[in-house]
Amino acid sequence: MEQIAHCIEFGKINRTSPYPADMKDKDGADELTRQALNDGITPNEILNKGLMSGMEKVGVKFRENKIFVPQVLMSAKAMSASMVHLKPYFISGEAERKGIFIVGTVQGDLHDIGKNLVAMMVEGNGYEVIDLGTDVQAERFIEEAGKHPGSIIGLSALLTTTMTNMEVITNRIRVALPEQKICIGGAPVTEEFRKKINADFYSPDPQGLVEYLATVSR
């Protein structure tokens, strides 16, 4: 599990991947996850002690500006290599997810790098992520949340001009699903704005969201 966590933290995807240089020709997240399953380690244990452990370190480093987007993306690719082997167990119900996170960039906004980073971090920490993409209208969020009671919605925006759509979408979700938890994030978003539009949570970084989800998921 420590080896898998290390591969996730430093972005070692598989044996053939050249990054990082000091792990050249060594097994990566892909091979180690497959080996762990063959050795009888449960998918939940691999997720909790391998992927989550590594992604937590990535999240903290990113928050503290010790690593940047390219390194996070490499870690996310390593995580995805592991998840290829684990997802069949989650789909079958043999392994359990912590909860469901529905995320999308709000209507009028086509930017997705921040949203994608959040989705990767959340998935790596044990949640099923339903990514609705970009330019997502309120009705789409409502429809998907209605299918998954107890899920949490994440709204993303990069522009101040589209950030205002968060308020419109939040209000419509509140009318349709009064108890729905709604998180917001993006470059122009602030805690003051969260309070103004009556969303439940805001974080300037993905790790803050992961920590919040741990307190509200059921």
Residue pairs with C-beta under 8 A, 6 or more apart in sequence:
1 36
1 41
1 45
1 46
1 49
1 50
1 53
3 27
3 32
4 29
4 32
4 33
4 36
4 46
4 50
4 51
4 54
4 82
5 49
5 50
5 51
5 53
5 54
5 57
6 12
6 54
7 13
7 23
7 28
7 29
7 32
7 54
7 78
8 29
8 50
8 51
8 53
8 54
8 55
8 58
8 75
8 78
8 79
8 82
8 124
9 54
9 57
9 58
9 75
10 20
10 23
10 74
10 75
10 78
11 19
11 20
11 71
11 74
11 75
11 77
11 78
12 19
12 20
12 23
12 26
12 28
12 29
12 78
13 19
13 28
13 29
13 30
13 74
13 77
13 78
13 81
14 27
14 28
14 29
14 30
14 31
14 81
15 25
15 26
15 27
15 28
15 30
15 31
17 28
18 24
19 74
27 35
28 78
28 81
29 78
29 79
29 81
29 82
30 81
30 82
30 84
30 85
32 50
32 82
33 46
33 50
33 81
33 82
33 85
33 86
34 85
36 46
36 50
37 43
37 46
37 85
42 95
43 86
43 89
43 90
43 94
43 95
44 95
44 96
46 82
46 86
47 86
47 95
47 126
48 126
50 82
51 79
51 82
51 83
51 86
51 124
51 125
51 126
52 124
52 125
52 126
54 75
54 78
54 79
54 124
55 75
55 79
55 121
55 124
55 125
55 210
56 125
56 207
56 210
58 67
58 71
58 72
58 75
58 121
58 124
59 121
59 205
59 206
59 207
59 210
60 207
61 67
61 71
62 68
62 72
62 205
62 206
62 207
63 205
63 207
63 208
69 113
69 117
72 117
72 120
72 121
73 117
73 120
75 124
76 117
76 120
76 121
76 124
79 120
79 123
79 124
80 120
83 123
86 95
89 95
90 96
90 97
90 128
97 126
97 127
97 128
98 125
98 126
98 127
98 213
98 214
98 217
99 127
99 128
99 150
99 151
99 152
99 213
99 217
99 218
100 127
100 128
100 129
100 130
100 148
100 150
100 151
100 152
101 119
101 122
101 127
101 128
101 129
101 130
101 151
101 152
101 154
101 213
102 130
102 132
102 141
102 144
102 145
102 148
102 151
102 152
102 153
102 154
103 115
103 118
103 119
103 122
103 129
103 130
103 131
103 132
103 153
103 154
103 155
103 156
104 115
104 131
104 132
104 133
104 134
104 136
104 140
104 141
104 154
104 155
104 156
105 111
105 112
105 115
105 133
105 134
105 135
105 136
105 156
105 157
105 158
106 135
106 136
106 155
106 156
106 157
106 162
106 163
106 165
106 166
106 169
107 135
107 136
107 137
107 138
107 162
107 165
107 168
107 169
108 135
108 161
108 162
108 165
109 134
109 135
109 156
109 157
109 158
109 159
109 162
109 165
110 134
110 135
111 134
111 156
111 157
111 158
111 159
112 133
112 134
112 156
114 156
114 158
114 185
114 186
114 187
115 131
115 134
115 154
115 156
116 131
117 206
118 154
118 156
118 185
118 206
118 209
119 129
119 131
121 206
121 207
121 209
121 210
122 129
122 154
122 206
122 209
122 210
122 213
123 129
125 210
125 213
125 214
127 213
127 217
130 144
130 148
130 151
132 140
132 141
132 144
137 169
138 168
138 169
138 172
138 173
139 172
141 153
141 155
141 169
141 173
142 172
142 173
142 176
142 177
144 151
145 151
145 153
145 173
145 177
145 180
146 176
146 177
150 218
152 181
152 182
152 183
152 213
152 216
152 217
153 173
153 180
153 181
153 182
153 183
154 182
154 183
154 184
154 185
154 209
155 166
155 169
155 170
155 182
155 183
155 184
155 185
155 199
156 184
156 185
156 186
157 163
157 165
157 166
157 184
157 186
157 188
157 189
158 186
158 187
158 188
159 188
160 188
163 186
163 188
163 189
163 193
166 184
166 189
166 193
166 197
166 199
167 196
167 197
170 182
170 184
170 197
170 198
170 199
171 197
171 198
173 180
173 182
174 180
174 182
174 198
181 200
181 201
181 216
182 199
182 200
182 201
183 199
183 200
183 201
183 202
183 203
183 209
183 212
184 193
184 194
184 197
184 199
184 201
184 202
185 202
185 203
185 204
185 209
189 202
190 202
191 202
193 202
194 201
194 202
201 209
201 212
203 209
203 212
